Amino acid sequence: MARQGSNKGKRPQDGQYIPLPYAQLKSAAWRSLSGAAVKVWLELHTRFNGSNNGNVRLSMNEAVSALGISKGTAQRAFIELQEKGFIAMQNPGNWYHRRAHEWRLTTKRMQTSKGMQPATDDWRHWRKKTKDGPPEYPSPSPMGPSENPSPFAGST
């Protein structure tokens, strides 16, 4: 006779959850996200079922109604998430056929025709831009020219 009410080794009935590793939470990319971008990222994860990465759909109108944000804010949030490497567009949507964009979550692995591909975690490579340009391309010399001009360089 089987025991009734035993939940040993089973998940609680609360449903799925989203793991947030400390490496991600403490990254410059995550900490620079706007509140709307975090909300959109979380909403995209609620639509991920474990095997549909690359086919996760969330339209602009769905984001607006589900999250209580404006269309402009939703659009900026999607752009911000793409630029900072948290999502990538797999298949663009089509306005006339009423299809939303299909997104890939870079924090999750993805099944492809070549097999299971590991998570790309593109957000790890994001760096904040400085006012003078990206940190990868600093100015060659902060001290000015490397050689002194000749004192006799002029017309005589």
Secondary structure, 3 states (H helix, E strand, C coil): CCCCCCCCCCCCCCCCCCCCCHHHHCCHHHHCCCHHHHHHHHHHHHCCCCCCCCCEECCHHHHHHHHCCCHHHHHHHHHHHHHCCCEEEEECCECCCCECCEEEECCCCEEECCEEECCCCHHHHCCCCECCECCCCCCCCCCCCCCCCCCCCCCC
